[in-house]
Amino acid sequence: MSTTKTDSKSEDLLEQVSADKVLHNGRVLAFCRIFASIVGGIVTGAFGLTGLEGIGMFFAFTFISSFVLFLKADMNPAPYFKSSMDVWTGNLLGGMMSFILFWTLLYNMIHIY
């Protein structure tokens, strides 16, 4: 009897997962990651952090934003994304490029000029 109940739960979950929704969640994840990276780059550049301290700030902002999204997904991101690791690693390089752009821009605007 319990196997039938678990099977029906898994079937209900599979019926609820839509490919369009999963792709939309991936785009929202990319937007959130880039936005958090831009804010992190602005803060890091404004504080004048350079070198490994700045890179550490990138990973801190990335971890914080990933953790918030992980909590938002009720600590089970698998039904919402292609892979459950997408919350932690999805669009990481795109976020890094945005972080570096705004980090150097703000650092140069405040501390060099």
Biopython code that builds the backbone (N, CA, C, O; Angstrom):
import numpy as np
from Bio.PDB.StructureBuilder import StructureBuilder

atoms = [
    (1, "MET", "N", (0.811, -1.185, 0.000)),
    (1, "MET", "CA", (0.000, 0.000, 0.000)),
    (1, "MET", "C", (0.859, 1.255, 0.000)),
    (1, "MET", "O", (0.533, 2.217, -0.695)),
    (2, "SER", "N", (1.950, 1.269, 0.763)),
    (2, "SER", "CA", (2.787, 2.469, 0.835)),
    (2, "SER", "C", (3.539, 2.705, -0.480)),
    (2, "SER", "O", (3.819, 3.853, -0.828)),
    (3, "THR", "N", (3.872, 1.630, -1.219)),
    (3, "THR", "CA", (4.553, 1.825, -2.490)),
    (3, "THR", "C", (3.637, 2.501, -3.501)),
    (3, "THR", "O", (4.094, 3.295, -4.323)),
    (4, "THR", "N", (2.363, 2.190, -3.442)),
    (4, "THR", "CA", (1.409, 2.837, -4.347)),
    (4, "THR", "C", (1.302, 4.320, -4.032)),
    (4, "THR", "O", (1.195, 5.146, -4.938)),
    (5, "LYS", "N", (1.332, 4.651, -2.769)),
    (5, "LYS", "CA", (1.235, 6.055, -2.372)),
    (5, "LYS", "C", (2.478, 6.825, -2.820)),
    (5, "LYS", "O", (2.361, 7.944, -3.320)),
    (6, "THR", "N", (3.671, 6.238, -2.645)),
    (6, "THR", "CA", (4.885, 6.922, -3.080)),
    (6, "THR", "C", (4.936, 7.012, -4.598)),
    (6, "THR", "O", (5.405, 8.012, -5.142)),
    (7, "ASP", "N", (4.457, 5.974, -5.294)),
    (7, "ASP", "CA", (4.427, 6.021, -6.749)),
    (7, "ASP", "C", (3.484, 7.117, -7.231)),
    (7, "ASP", "O", (3.796, 7.823, -8.190)),
    (8, "SER", "N", (2.350, 7.265, -6.585)),
    (8, "SER", "CA", (1.412, 8.309, -7.008)),
    (8, "SER", "C", (1.975, 9.695, -6.726)),
    (8, "SER", "O", (1.719, 10.633, -7.480)),
    (9, "LYS", "N", (2.750, 9.832, -5.632)),
    (9, "LYS", "CA", (3.382, 11.123, -5.347)),
    (9, "LYS", "C", (4.410, 11.473, -6.413)),
    (9, "LYS", "O", (4.474, 12.616, -6.865)),
    (10, "SER", "N", (5.214, 10.494, -6.816)),
    (10, "SER", "CA", (6.225, 10.763, -7.839)),
    (10, "SER", "C", (5.572, 11.050, -9.187)),
    (10, "SER", "O", (6.057, 11.887, -9.947)),
    (11, "GLU", "N", (4.471, 10.357, -9.485)),
    (11, "GLU", "CA", (3.758, 10.633, -10.730)),
    (11, "GLU", "C", (3.141, 12.026, -10.708)),
    (11, "GLU", "O", (3.160, 12.727, -11.719)),
    (12, "ASP", "N", (2.593, 12.434, -9.564)),
    (12, "ASP", "CA", (2.037, 13.782, -9.444)),
    (12, "ASP", "C", (3.119, 14.831, -9.639)),
    (12, "ASP", "O", (2.894, 15.857, -10.281)),
    (13, "LEU", "N", (4.306, 14.564, -9.074)),
    (13, "LEU", "CA", (5.412, 15.505, -9.222)),
    (13, "LEU", "C", (5.840, 15.606, -10.674)),
    (13, "LEU", "O", (6.105, 16.703, -11.168)),
    (14, "LEU", "N", (5.911, 14.470, -11.369)),
    (14, "LEU", "CA", (6.303, 14.490, -12.771)),
    (14, "LEU", "C", (5.270, 15.204, -13.641)),
    (14, "LEU", "O", (5.622, 15.871, -14.614)),
    (15, "GLU", "N", (4.008, 15.061, -13.288)),
    (15, "GLU", "CA", (2.972, 15.738, -14.053)),
    (15, "GLU", "C", (3.023, 17.248, -13.843)),
    (15, "GLU", "O", (2.673, 18.014, -14.741)),
    (16, "GLN", "N", (3.453, 17.667, -12.678)),
    (16, "GLN", "CA", (3.484, 19.089, -12.367)),
    (16, "GLN", "C", (4.680, 19.803, -12.991)),
    (16, "GLN", "O", (4.629, 21.018, -13.182)),
    (17, "VAL", "N", (5.747, 19.086, -13.313)),
    (17, "VAL", "CA", (6.942, 19.689, -13.880)),
    (17, "VAL", "C", (6.701, 19.965, -15.357)),
    (17, "VAL", "O", (6.353, 19.067, -16.124)),
    (18, "SER", "N", (6.890, 21.212, -15.738)),
    (18, "SER", "CA", (6.700, 21.614, -17.123)),
    (18, "SER", "C", (8.030, 22.106, -17.682)),
    (18, "SER", "O", (8.771, 22.812, -16.998)),
    (19, "ALA", "N", (8.329, 21.738, -18.910)),
    (19, "ALA", "CA", (9.594, 22.147, -19.519)),
    (19, "ALA", "C", (9.679, 23.662, -19.642)),
    (19, "ALA", "O", (10.747, 24.239, -19.438)),
    (20, "ASP", "N", (8.572, 24.311, -19.971)),
    (20, "ASP", "CA", (8.570, 25.771, -20.073)),
    (20, "ASP", "C", (8.879, 26.420, -18.730)),
    (20, "ASP", "O", (9.606, 27.411, -18.662)),
    (21, "LYS", "N", (8.327, 25.859, -17.674)),
    (21, "LYS", "CA", (8.570, 26.408, -16.333)),
    (21, "LYS", "C", (10.018, 26.210, -15.904)),
    (21, "LYS", "O", (10.610, 27.088, -15.276)),
    (22, "VAL", "N", (10.582, 25.061, -16.241)),
    (22, "VAL", "CA", (11.975, 24.788, -15.898)),
    (22, "VAL", "C", (12.894, 25.756, -16.645)),
    (22, "VAL", "O", (13.844, 26.277, -16.060)),
    (23, "LEU", "N", (12.626, 26.003, -17.921)),
    (23, "LEU", "CA", (13.430, 26.956, -18.685)),
    (23, "LEU", "C", (13.271, 28.375, -18.140)),
    (23, "LEU", "O", (14.240, 29.129, -18.064)),
    (24, "HIS", "N", (12.052, 28.729, -17.766)),
    (24, "HIS", "CA", (11.815, 30.043, -17.170)),
    (24, "HIS", "C", (12.588, 30.187, -15.859)),
    (24, "HIS", "O", (13.177, 31.237, -15.600)),
    (25, "ASN", "N", (12.590, 29.151, -15.040)),
    (25, "ASN", "CA", (13.335, 29.181, -13.791)),
    (25, "ASN", "C", (14.828, 29.329, -14.044)),
    (25, "ASN", "O", (15.521, 29.998, -13.278)),
    (26, "GLY", "N", (15.329, 28.715, -15.104)),
    (26, "GLY", "CA", (16.736, 28.874, -15.468)),
    (26, "GLY", "C", (17.065, 30.311, -15.857)),
    (26, "GLY", "O", (18.126, 30.827, -15.508)),
    (27, "ARG", "N", (16.149, 30.953, -16.580)),
    (27, "ARG", "CA", (16.367, 32.354, -16.951)),
    (27, "ARG", "C", (16.304, 33.262, -15.723)),
    (27, "ARG", "O", (17.080, 34.211, -15.611)),
    (28, "VAL", "N", (15.394, 32.978, -14.819)),
    (28, "VAL", "CA", (15.300, 33.766, -13.582)),
    (28, "VAL", "C", (16.553, 33.560, -12.740)),
    (28, "VAL", "O", (17.063, 34.506, -12.140)),
    (29, "LEU", "N", (17.045, 32.341, -12.695)),
    (29, "LEU", "CA", (18.284, 32.062, -11.969)),
    (29, "LEU", "C", (19.444, 32.852, -12.554)),
    (29, "LEU", "O", (20.243, 33.420, -11.809)),
    (30, "ALA", "N", (19.547, 32.894, -13.878)),
    (30, "ALA", "CA", (20.616, 33.662, -14.530)),
    (30, "ALA", "C", (20.478, 35.145, -14.210)),
    (30, "ALA", "O", (21.477, 35.812, -13.941)),
    (31, "PHE", "N", (19.258, 35.669, -14.234)),
    (31, "PHE", "CA", (19.036, 37.077, -13.903)),
    (31, "PHE", "C", (19.446, 37.372, -12.460)),
    (31, "PHE", "O", (20.114, 38.370, -12.193)),
    (32, "CYS", "N", (19.047, 36.507, -11.538)),
    (32, "CYS", "CA", (19.396, 36.708, -10.126)),
    (32, "CYS", "C", (20.897, 36.634, -9.908)),
    (32, "CYS", "O", (21.460, 37.421, -9.147)),
    (33, "ARG", "N", (21.539, 35.694, -10.570)),
    (33, "ARG", "CA", (22.990, 35.545, -10.420)),
    (33, "ARG", "C", (23.720, 36.775, -10.957)),
    (33, "ARG", "O", (24.653, 37.266, -10.321)),
    (34, "ILE", "N", (23.307, 37.271, -12.109)),
    (34, "ILE", "CA", (23.957, 38.449, -12.678)),
    (34, "ILE", "C", (23.678, 39.685, -11.834)),
    (34, "ILE", "O", (24.578, 40.497, -11.617)),
    (35, "PHE", "N", (22.451, 39.842, -11.354)),
    (35, "PHE", "CA", (22.118, 40.986, -10.508)),
    (35, "PHE", "C", (22.925, 40.970, -9.218)),
    (35, "PHE", "O", (23.449, 42.006, -8.808)),
    (36, "ALA", "N", (23.034, 39.808, -8.571)),
    (36, "ALA", "CA", (23.831, 39.703, -7.344)),
    (36, "ALA", "C", (25.309, 39.972, -7.630)),
    (36, "ALA", "O", (26.003, 40.556, -6.797)),
    (37, "SER", "N", (25.790, 39.558, -8.786)),
    (37, "SER", "CA", (27.182, 39.807, -9.147)),
    (37, "SER", "C", (27.437, 41.285, -9.402)),
    (37, "SER", "O", (28.496, 41.803, -9.045)),
    (38, "ILE", "N", (26.478, 41.968, -10.015)),
    (38, "ILE", "CA", (26.622, 43.408, -10.246)),
    (38, "ILE", "C", (26.652, 44.146, -8.915)),
    (38, "ILE", "O", (27.503, 45.011, -8.708)),
    (39, "VAL", "N", (25.744, 43.819, -8.019)),
    (39, "VAL", "CA", (25.725, 44.461, -6.698)),
    (39, "VAL", "C", (27.015, 44.150, -5.949)),
    (39, "VAL", "O", (27.597, 45.034, -5.320)),
    (40, "GLY", "N", (27.460, 42.908, -6.012)),
    (40, "GLY", "CA", (28.713, 42.531, -5.366)),
    (40, "GLY", "C", (29.909, 43.263, -5.951)),
    (40, "GLY", "O", (30.799, 43.679, -5.210)),
    (41, "GLY", "N", (29.944, 43.426, -7.267)),
    (41, "GLY", "CA", (31.037, 44.164, -7.900)),
    (41, "GLY", "C", (31.044, 45.627, -7.503)),
    (41, "GLY", "O", (32.106, 46.212, -7.293)),
    (42, "ILE", "N", (29.862, 46.221, -7.399)),
    (42, "ILE", "CA", (29.761, 47.625, -6.985)),
    (42, "ILE", "C", (30.255, 47.789, -5.549)),
    (42, "ILE", "O", (31.019, 48.708, -5.254)),
    (43, "VAL", "N", (29.819, 46.902, -4.659)),
    (43, "VAL", "CA", (30.235, 46.984, -3.253)),
    (43, "VAL", "C", (31.737, 46.755, -3.121)),
    (43, "VAL", "O", (32.413, 47.476, -2.388)),
    (44, "THR", "N", (32.256, 45.767, -3.819)),
    (44, "THR", "CA", (33.678, 45.449, -3.744)),
    (44, "THR", "C", (34.523, 46.587, -4.284)),
    (44, "THR", "O", (35.538, 46.938, -3.684)),
    (45, "GLY", "N", (34.124, 47.170, -5.409)),
    (45, "GLY", "CA", (34.865, 48.296, -5.970)),
    (45, "GLY", "C", (34.775, 49.530, -5.093)),
    (45, "GLY", "O", (35.762, 50.251, -4.950)),
    (46, "ALA", "N", (33.625, 49.789, -4.507)),
    (46, "ALA", "CA", (33.448, 50.959, -3.646)),
    (46, "ALA", "C", (34.292, 50.833, -2.381)),
    (46, "ALA", "O", (34.821, 51.831, -1.892)),
    (47, "PHE", "N", (34.424, 49.617, -1.842)),
    (47, "PHE", "CA", (35.244, 49.422, -0.652)),
    (47, "PHE", "C", (36.730, 49.385, -0.969)),
    (47, "PHE", "O", (37.551, 49.412, -0.053)),
    (48, "GLY", "N", (37.094, 49.324, -2.242)),
    (48, "GLY", "CA", (38.499, 49.352, -2.639)),
    (48, "GLY", "C", (39.222, 48.035, -2.454)),
    (48, "GLY", "O", (40.443, 48.022, -2.295)),
    (49, "LEU", "N", (38.505, 46.933, -2.470)),
    (49, "LEU", "CA", (39.153, 45.631, -2.311)),
    (49, "LEU", "C", (39.813, 45.222, -3.616)),
    (49, "LEU", "O", (39.258, 45.424, -4.696)),
    (50, "THR", "N", (40.989, 44.653, -3.506)),
    (50, "THR", "CA", (41.723, 44.218, -4.695)),
    (50, "THR", "C", (42.221, 42.794, -4.487)),
    (50, "THR", "O", (42.215, 42.278, -3.370)),
    (51, "GLY", "N", (42.641, 42.179, -5.556)),
    (51, "GLY", "CA", (43.263, 40.866, -5.497)),
    (51, "GLY", "C", (42.343, 39.775, -4.984)),
    (51, "GLY", "O", (41.176, 39.687, -5.368)),
    (52, "LEU", "N", (42.897, 38.944, -4.105)),
    (52, "LEU", "CA", (42.154, 37.799, -3.597)),
    (52, "LEU", "C", (40.977, 38.206, -2.717)),
    (52, "LEU", "O", (39.999, 37.465, -2.615)),
    (53, "GLU", "N", (41.059, 39.376, -2.079)),
    (53, "GLU", "CA", (39.927, 39.854, -1.289)),
    (53, "GLU", "C", (38.715, 40.097, -2.185)),
    (53, "GLU", "O", (37.590, 39.765, -1.812)),
    (54, "GLY", "N", (38.940, 40.671, -3.357)),
    (54, "GLY", "CA", (37.853, 40.913, -4.295)),
    (54, "GLY", "C", (37.261, 39.636, -4.835)),
    (54, "GLY", "O", (36.042, 39.512, -4.952)),
    (55, "ILE", "N", (38.113, 38.681, -5.168)),
    (55, "ILE", "CA", (37.627, 37.388, -5.650)),
    (55, "ILE", "C", (36.855, 36.673, -4.546)),
    (55, "ILE", "O", (35.850, 36.012, -4.809)),
    (56, "GLY", "N", (37.329, 36.808, -3.314)),
    (56, "GLY", "CA", (36.604, 36.225, -2.182)),
    (56, "GLY", "C", (35.219, 36.831, -2.029)),
    (56, "GLY", "O", (34.266, 36.130, -1.689)),
    (57, "MET", "N", (35.104, 38.137, -2.280)),
    (57, "MET", "CA", (33.795, 38.790, -2.217)),
    (57, "MET", "C", (32.865, 38.245, -3.299)),
    (57, "MET", "O", (31.665, 38.089, -3.070)),
    (58, "PHE", "N", (33.420, 37.954, -4.483)),
    (58, "PHE", "CA", (32.590, 37.359, -5.529)),
    (58, "PHE", "C", (32.006, 36.038, -5.064)),
    (58, "PHE", "O", (30.810, 35.791, -5.217)),
    (59, "PHE", "N", (32.853, 35.189, -4.494)),
    (59, "PHE", "CA", (32.359, 33.893, -4.044)),
    (59, "PHE", "C", (31.405, 34.036, -2.862)),
    (59, "PHE", "O", (30.478, 33.238, -2.721)),
    (60, "ALA", "N", (31.616, 35.032, -2.015)),
    (60, "ALA", "CA", (30.695, 35.266, -0.897)),
    (60, "ALA", "C", (29.327, 35.696, -1.418)),
    (60, "ALA", "O", (28.306, 35.166, -0.979)),
    (61, "PHE", "N", (29.294, 36.652, -2.349)),
    (61, "PHE", "CA", (28.013, 37.084, -2.910)),
    (61, "PHE", "C", (27.335, 35.971, -3.692)),
    (61, "PHE", "O", (26.111, 35.842, -3.657)),
    (62, "THR", "N", (28.117, 35.170, -4.393)),
    (62, "THR", "CA", (27.557, 34.049, -5.145)),
    (62, "THR", "C", (26.954, 33.015, -4.204)),
    (62, "THR", "O", (25.862, 32.503, -4.449)),
    (63, "PHE", "N", (27.673, 32.712, -3.125)),
    (63, "PHE", "CA", (27.153, 31.738, -2.158)),
    (63, "PHE", "C", (25.882, 32.242, -1.493)),
    (63, "PHE", "O", (24.925, 31.487, -1.323)),
    (64, "ILE", "N", (25.869, 33.511, -1.117)),
    (64, "ILE", "CA", (24.683, 34.075, -0.459)),
    (64, "ILE", "C", (23.473, 34.028, -1.387)),
    (64, "ILE", "O", (22.387, 33.617, -0.977)),
    (65, "SER", "N", (23.659, 34.449, -2.639)),
    (65, "SER", "CA", (22.522, 34.428, -3.575)),
    (65, "SER", "C", (22.078, 32.998, -3.866)),
    (65, "SER", "O", (20.879, 32.746, -3.988)),
    (66, "SER", "N", (23.013, 32.060, -3.981)),
    (66, "SER", "CA", (22.652, 30.662, -4.214)),
    (66, "SER", "C", (21.920, 30.083, -3.016)),
    (66, "SER", "O", (20.964, 29.324, -3.173)),
    (67, "PHE", "N", (22.366, 30.442, -1.820)),
    (67, "PHE", "CA", (21.712, 29.932, -0.617)),
    (67, "PHE", "C", (20.291, 30.468, -0.492)),
    (67, "PHE", "O", (19.386, 29.736, -0.091)),
    (68, "VAL", "N", (20.088, 31.734, -0.830)),
    (68, "VAL", "CA", (18.744, 32.307, -0.786)),
    (68, "VAL", "C", (17.833, 31.603, -1.792)),
    (68, "VAL", "O", (16.683, 31.299, -1.474)),
    (69, "LEU", "N", (18.332, 31.343, -2.993)),
    (69, "LEU", "CA", (17.533, 30.632, -3.991)),
    (69, "LEU", "C", (17.267, 29.184, -3.570)),
    (69, "LEU", "O", (16.200, 28.634, -3.844)),
    (70, "PHE", "N", (18.248, 28.578, -2.904)),
    (70, "PHE", "CA", (18.074, 27.217, -2.396)),
    (70, "PHE", "C", (16.961, 27.182, -1.347)),
    (70, "PHE", "O", (16.135, 26.269, -1.342)),
    (71, "LEU", "N", (16.941, 28.178, -0.461)),
    (71, "LEU", "CA", (15.874, 28.259, 0.536)),
    (71, "LEU", "C", (14.530, 28.549, -0.117)),
    (71, "LEU", "O", (13.501, 28.020, 0.305)),
    (72, "LYS", "N", (14.543, 29.394, -1.153)),
    (72, "LYS", "CA", (13.310, 29.725, -1.857)),
    (72, "LYS", "C", (12.703, 28.487, -2.528)),
    (72, "LYS", "O", (11.484, 28.392, -2.675)),
    (73, "ALA", "N", (13.549, 27.549, -2.928)),
    (73, "ALA", "CA", (13.090, 26.311, -3.559)),
    (73, "ALA", "C", (12.775, 25.238, -2.516)),
    (73, "ALA", "O", (12.703, 24.056, -2.853)),
    (74, "ASP", "N", (12.590, 25.624, -1.282)),
    (74, "ASP", "CA", (12.275, 24.700, -0.186)),
    (74, "ASP", "C", (13.332, 23.625, -0.009)),
    (74, "ASP", "O", (13.012, 22.483, 0.321)),
    (75, "MET", "N", (14.570, 23.979, -0.223)),
    (75, "MET", "CA", (15.731, 23.095, -0.059)),
    (75, "MET", "C", (15.652, 21.835, -0.912)),
    (75, "MET", "O", (16.277, 20.822, -0.599)),
    (76, "ASN", "N", (14.883, 21.907, -1.986)),
    (76, "ASN", "CA", (14.790, 20.806, -2.952)),
    (76, "ASN", "C", (14.638, 21.415, -4.344)),
    (76, "ASN", "O", (13.524, 21.489, -4.862)),
    (77, "PRO", "N", (15.746, 21.857, -4.964)),
    (77, "PRO", "CA", (15.637, 22.537, -6.250)),
    (77, "PRO", "C", (15.440, 21.613, -7.449)),
    (77, "PRO", "O", (15.231, 22.102, -8.560)),
    (78, "ALA", "N", (15.498, 20.310, -7.264)),
    (78, "ALA", "CA", (15.419, 19.379, -8.396)),
    (78, "ALA", "C", (14.155, 19.543, -9.239)),
    (78, "ALA", "O", (14.264, 19.504, -10.465)),
    (79, "PRO", "N", (12.966, 19.724, -8.667)),
    (79, "PRO", "CA", (11.782, 19.861, -9.533)),
    (79, "PRO", "C", (11.725, 21.175, -10.294)),
    (79, "PRO", "O", (10.953, 21.301, -11.244)),
    (80, "TYR", "N", (12.523, 22.149, -9.898)),
    (80, "TYR", "CA", (12.425, 23.482, -10.479)),
    (80, "TYR", "C", (13.483, 23.773, -11.538)),
    (80, "TYR", "O", (13.336, 24.722, -12.308)),
    (81, "PHE", "N", (14.542, 22.975, -11.589)),
    (81, "PHE", "CA", (15.656, 23.220, -12.505)),
    (81, "PHE", "C", (16.037, 21.935, -13.226)),
    (81, "PHE", "O", (15.602, 20.850, -12.841)),
    (82, "LYS", "N", (16.849, 22.055, -14.270)),
    (82, "LYS", "CA", (17.289, 20.877, -15.015)),
    (82, "LYS", "C", (18.081, 19.935, -14.115)),
    (82, "LYS", "O", (17.930, 18.715, -14.173)),
    (83, "SER", "N", (18.927, 20.532, -13.286)),
    (83, "SER", "CA", (19.739, 19.772, -12.348)),
    (83, "SER", "C", (19.653, 20.450, -10.990)),
    (83, "SER", "O", (19.490, 21.668, -10.907)),
    (84, "SER", "N", (19.762, 19.675, -9.944)),
    (84, "SER", "CA", (19.696, 20.289, -8.615)),
    (84, "SER", "C", (20.937, 21.129, -8.329)),
    (84, "SER", "O", (20.914, 21.969, -7.429)),
    (85, "MET", "N", (22.002, 20.921, -9.066)),
    (85, "MET", "CA", (23.223, 21.723, -8.878)),
    (85, "MET", "C", (23.157, 23.062, -9.608)),
    (85, "MET", "O", (24.034, 23.904, -9.412)),
    (86, "ASP", "N", (22.152, 23.279, -10.437)),
    (86, "ASP", "CA", (22.027, 24.549, -11.149)),
    (86, "ASP", "C", (21.914, 25.735, -10.204)),
    (86, "ASP", "O", (22.355, 26.834, -10.539)),
    (87, "VAL", "N", (21.335, 25.532, -9.035)),
    (87, "VAL", "CA", (21.212, 26.624, -8.073)),
    (87, "VAL", "C", (22.592, 27.090, -7.619)),
    (87, "VAL", "O", (22.797, 28.276, -7.361)),
    (88, "TRP", "N", (23.533, 26.159, -7.522)),
    (88, "TRP", "CA", (24.859, 26.502, -7.015)),
    (88, "TRP", "C", (25.837, 26.872, -8.124)),
    (88, "TRP", "O", (26.732, 27.686, -7.898)),
    (89, "THR", "N", (25.691, 26.296, -9.316)),
    (89, "THR", "CA", (26.704, 26.508, -10.348)),
    (89, "THR", "C", (26.163, 27.126, -11.632)),
    (89, "THR", "O", (26.951, 27.445, -12.522)),
    (90, "GLY", "N", (24.861, 27.304, -11.762)),
    (90, "GLY", "CA", (24.272, 27.821, -13.000)),
    (90, "GLY", "C", (24.697, 29.255, -13.285)),
    (90, "GLY", "O", (24.604, 30.120, -12.415)),
    (91, "ASN", "N", (25.158, 29.504, -14.497)),
    (91, "ASN", "CA", (25.552, 30.829, -14.979)),
    (91, "ASN", "C", (26.628, 31.474, -14.104)),
    (91, "ASN", "O", (26.620, 32.686, -13.891)),
    (92, "LEU", "N", (27.538, 30.666, -13.609)),
    (92, "LEU", "CA", (28.586, 31.168, -12.725)),
    (92, "LEU", "C", (29.560, 32.081, -13.463)),
    (92, "LEU", "O", (29.971, 33.111, -12.928)),
    (93, "LEU", "N", (29.929, 31.713, -14.677)),
    (93, "LEU", "CA", (30.890, 32.530, -15.426)),
    (93, "LEU", "C", (30.274, 33.847, -15.905)),
    (93, "LEU", "O", (30.957, 34.871, -15.937)),
    (94, "GLY", "N", (29.008, 33.830, -16.272)),
    (94, "GLY", "CA", (28.335, 35.071, -16.655)),
    (94, "GLY", "C", (28.285, 36.044, -15.496)),
    (94, "GLY", "O", (28.472, 37.247, -15.672)),
    (95, "GLY", "N", (28.031, 35.516, -14.312)),
    (95, "GLY", "CA", (28.046, 36.354, -13.119)),
    (95, "GLY", "C", (29.435, 36.882, -12.820)),
    (95, "GLY", "O", (29.588, 38.021, -12.379)),
    (96, "MET", "N", (30.450, 36.059, -13.058)),
    (96, "MET", "CA", (31.816, 36.494, -12.795)),
    (96, "MET", "C", (32.226, 37.644, -13.723)),
    (96, "MET", "O", (32.894, 38.585, -13.294)),
    (97, "MET", "N", (31.830, 37.563, -14.969)),
    (97, "MET", "CA", (32.167, 38.643, -15.902)),
    (97, "MET", "C", (31.493, 39.957, -15.496)),
    (97, "MET", "O", (32.113, 41.018, -15.564)),
    (98, "SER", "N", (30.250, 39.891, -15.082)),
    (98, "SER", "CA", (29.548, 41.092, -14.623)),
    (98, "SER", "C", (30.186, 41.646, -13.360)),
    (98, "SER", "O", (30.327, 42.859, -13.207)),
    (99, "PHE", "N", (30.572, 40.748, -12.452)),
    (99, "PHE", "CA", (31.224, 41.167, -11.215)),
    (99, "PHE", "C", (32.521, 41.915, -11.511)),
    (99, "PHE", "O", (32.757, 42.995, -10.969)),
    (100, "ILE", "N", (33.354, 41.344, -12.365)),
    (100, "ILE", "CA", (34.642, 41.961, -12.678)),
    (100, "ILE", "C", (34.446, 43.305, -13.364)),
    (100, "ILE", "O", (35.172, 44.256, -13.076)),
    (101, "LEU", "N", (33.479, 43.395, -14.263)),
    (101, "LEU", "CA", (33.203, 44.657, -14.954)),
    (101, "LEU", "C", (32.863, 45.763, -13.966)),
    (101, "LEU", "O", (33.464, 46.836, -14.009)),
    (102, "PHE", "N", (31.905, 45.515, -13.073)),
    (102, "PHE", "CA", (31.488, 46.555, -12.137)),
    (102, "PHE", "C", (32.495, 46.768, -11.011)),
    (102, "PHE", "O", (32.594, 47.873, -10.478)),
    (103, "TRP", "N", (33.228, 45.750, -10.649)),
    (103, "TRP", "CA", (34.281, 45.877, -9.640)),
    (103, "TRP", "C", (35.348, 46.851, -10.129)),
    (103, "TRP", "O", (35.702, 47.795, -9.423)),
    (104, "THR", "N", (35.856, 46.621, -11.332)),
    (104, "THR", "CA", (36.903, 47.496, -11.859)),
    (104, "THR", "C", (36.364, 48.889, -12.182)),
    (104, "THR", "O", (37.067, 49.880, -11.987)),
    (105, "LEU", "N", (35.140, 48.975, -12.668)),
    (105, "LEU", "CA", (34.553, 50.275, -12.978)),
    (105, "LEU", "C", (34.442, 51.146, -11.730)),
    (105, "LEU", "O", (34.893, 52.292, -11.729)),
    (106, "LEU", "N", (33.849, 50.611, -10.675)),
    (106, "LEU", "CA", (33.693, 51.394, -9.443)),
    (106, "LEU", "C", (35.015, 51.659, -8.771)),
    (106, "LEU", "O", (35.221, 52.748, -8.235)),
    (107, "TYR", "N", (35.918, 50.696, -8.784)),
    (107, "TYR", "CA", (37.242, 50.913, -8.181)),
    (107, "TYR", "C", (37.949, 52.064, -8.883)),
    (107, "TYR", "O", (38.505, 52.945, -8.228)),
    (108, "ASN", "N", (37.929, 52.059, -10.202)),
    (108, "ASN", "CA", (38.594, 53.121, -10.963)),
    (108, "ASN", "C", (37.912, 54.472, -10.758)),
    (108, "ASN", "O", (38.595, 55.491, -10.653)),
    (109, "MET", "N", (36.597, 54.501, -10.700)),
    (109, "MET", "CA", (35.891, 55.759, -10.527)),
    (109, "MET", "C", (36.150, 56.387, -9.157)),
    (109, "MET", "O", (36.273, 57.607, -9.049)),
    (110, "ILE", "N", (36.233, 55.573, -8.128)),
    (110, "ILE", "CA", (36.359, 56.097, -6.774)),
    (110, "ILE", "C", (37.804, 56.250, -6.341)),
    (110, "ILE", "O", (38.167, 57.283, -5.778)),
    (111, "HIS", "N", (38.628, 55.264, -6.584)),
    (111, "HIS", "CA", (39.965, 55.247, -5.996)),
    (111, "HIS", "C", (41.075, 55.730, -6.909)),
    (111, "HIS", "O", (42.155, 56.069, -6.426)),
    (112, "ILE", "N", (40.845, 55.772, -8.203)),
    (112, "ILE", "CA", (41.908, 56.218, -9.125)),
    (112, "ILE", "C", (41.666, 57.626, -9.600)),
    (112, "ILE", "O", (42.599, 58.427, -9.649)),
    (113, "TYR", "N", (40.426, 57.953, -9.955)),
    (113, "TYR", "CA", (40.156, 59.284, -10.463)),
    (113, "TYR", "C", (39.711, 60.136, -9.363)),
    (113, "TYR", "O", (39.426, 61.315, -9.571)),
]
sb = StructureBuilder()
sb.init_structure("model")
sb.init_model(0)
sb.init_chain("A")
sb.init_seg("    ")
for serial, (resi, resn, name, xyz) in enumerate(atoms, 1):
    if name == "N":
        sb.init_residue(resn, " ", resi, " ")
    sb.init_atom(name, np.array(xyz, "f"), 0.0, 1.0, " ", f" {name:<3s}", serial, name[0])
structure = sb.get_structure()
